[in-house]
């Protein structure tokens, strides 16, 4: 019966590659988490901007009504 031995260099290479892959995956997970947080912040800013735009439209309409009343009374 023939027994085959796996060279130590092959085992070491696989261990280094596995460690590198795990290290890379951890870094990628951290970058993804950071990007998700940024997207959440942008979403909040977009909502605030939409509210401000609506308030601006309401203010503009109120000013136009005031101007019309002033023009009629003059």
ZADO-903987 format. One record per atom (N, C-alpha, C): residue in three letters; x, y, z. Coordinates in steps of 0.02 Angstrom, whole numbers, plus 32768, in hexadecimal, padded with zeros to 4 digits. Atoms other than C-alpha are relative to their C-alpha. Last residue first. Layout:
BEGIN
AlaXYZ...
END
This chain:
BEGIN
Unk7FDE7FC18012Unk7579936D7F94Unk7FDB80287FCDUnk800F7FCB7FD1Unk750792EB7FE4Unk801F80437FEDUnk80487FF18002Unk750692777F4EUnk7FEE803B802EUnk800E7FE18041Unk75C4927F7F3CUnk7FB680137FFBUnk7FE57FBC7FFEUnk75DD925C7FF6Unk7FF180267FBFUnk802B7FD97FD4Unk756891C77FEFUnk801880498003Unk803F7FF68023Unk75C491817F57Unk7FD1802B802BUnk7FF67FCF8034Unk766C919A7FACUnk7FBF80107FDCUnk7FF87FBF7FDFUnk7631913E8047Unk800880377FCDUnk80427FEC7FE8Unk75F290AD7FDEUnk800380458021Unk80287FED803AUnk769890A67F81Unk7FBA80168014Unk7FE87FBD8015Unk76F790A78026Unk7FD880187FC4Unk80197FCF7FCFUnk768D90168065Unk801480467FECUnk80487FF8800BUnk76AC8FB27FC6Unk7FE480348030Unk80087FDA803EUnk77688FD07FD4Unk7FB6800C7FF2Unk7FEE7FBB7FF1Unk77658F97808AUnk7FF6802C7FC2Unk80377FE47FD7Unk77088EF8805CUnk800D80498010Unk803A7FF8802CUnk77848ED47FCFUnk7FC6801F8027Unk7FF27FC7802CUnk78168EF38045Unk7FC6800D7FD1Unk800A7FC47FD7Unk77CB8E7E80C7Unk800C803F7FD6Unk80487FF87FF6Unk77BC8DF88042Unk7FF1803E8029Unk801D7FEB8040Unk78718E11800EUnk7FB5800B8007Unk7FF07FBA8009Unk78A88E0A80C4Unk7FE3801B7FBEUnk802A7FD97FD3Unk784E8D6580DCUnk800B804B7FF8Unk80448003801BUnk78A08D1C8041Unk7FD08028802CUnk80027FD48039Unk794A8D57807FUnk7FBA80017FE1Unk80027FBB7FE7Unk792D8D068127Unk7FFB80317FC7Unk80437FF57FE2Unk79018C6180D3Unk7FFA8048801AUnk802F7FFA8037Unk799C8C6C8064Unk7FB9800C801BUnk7FF77FBD801DUnk7A098C8E80FCUnk7FCE800A7FC7Unk801C7FCF7FD1Unk79C28BF58155Unk800580477FE3Unk804880088002Unk79E38B8880BCUnk7FDE8033802EUnk80187FDE803BUnk7A928BCC80AFUnk7FB47FFC7FFAUnk7FFB7FB97FF4Unk7AB68B978162Unk7FE480287FC5Unk80337FEE7FD0Unk7A758AE88141Unk8000804A800FUnk803F80008025Unk7ADF8ADC80A4Unk7FC78013802FUnk80027FC38029Unk7B778B0F810AUnk7FBE80057FDAUnk800C7FC87FD3Unk7B548A87818BUnk7FFA80427FD9Unk804580047FEBUnk7B448A048102Unk7FEE803A802FUnk802A7FE88038Unk7BE98A3E80B7Unk7FB67FFE8012Unk7FF77FB78005Unk7C418A2A815FUnk7FD4801C7FC9Unk80237FE27FC7Unk7BF9897B8175Unk8004804C7FFFUnk80488004800FUnk7C31894B80C6Unk7FD780208038Unk800F7FCE8033Unk7CE1898880EBUnk7FB580017FEFUnk7FFB7FBE7FDFUnk7CE78924818EUnk7FF080377FCEUnk803C7FF97FD6Unk7CA888878136Unk800180448022Unk80397FF2802CUnk7D2C889D80AFUnk7FC1800A8029Unk7FF97FBB8019Unk7DB588AA8131Unk7FC580137FD4Unk800E7FD47FC7Unk7D79880B8186Unk800480497FECUnk804880017FF5Unk7D7087B180DEUnk7FED802D803BUnk80207FD88035Unk7E2387E680B6Unk7FB58004800BUnk7FEE7FBB7FF2Unk7E6487A3815DUnk7FDE802E7FCDUnk80267FEB7FC5Unk7E0687008144Unk800D80498010Unk80467FFA8015Unk7E4C86EE8094Unk7FD48017803AUnk80077FC5802AUnk7EFC871380D1Unk7FB8800B7FEAUnk7FFB7FC67FD3Unk7EEE8693815DUnk7FF780417FD9Unk803E7FFE7FD8Unk7EB0861180E1Unk8000803C802EUnk80367FE9802CUnk7F3D86398068Unk7FBE80068026Unk7FF57FB9800DUnk7FBF862C80F3Unk7FC8801C7FD3Unk800D7FDC7FC2Unk7F788585812FUnk8007804B7FF5Unk80487FFF7FF6Unk7F718541807DUnk7FED8027803FUnk801C7FD38033Unk802685738060Unk7FB480058008Unk7FF07FBB7FECUnk805C85238104Unk7FE180327FCFUnk802A7FF17FC6Unk8004848080D8Unk800A80488017Unk80457FFA8019Unk80548480802CUnk7FD180118039Unk80067FC08024Unk80FF84A78076Unk7FB980097FE6Unk800D7FCC7FCEUnk80ED841880F3Unk7FF680437FDEUnk7FC77FD87FEAUnk80E2839D8063Unk7FEB80388030Unk800A7FBC8018Unk804D83298061Unk803A802A801AUnk7FF87FCD7FCDUnk808282768073Unk7FF580457FE1Unk7FE97FC1801CUnk804281EB8006Unk800280338039Unk80177FC77FD9Unk8037813B8046Unk801D803F7FE2Unk7FD87FC48009Unk804380A87FCDUnk7FE28039802AUnk802A7FC58000Unk800080008000Unk802C803E8000
END
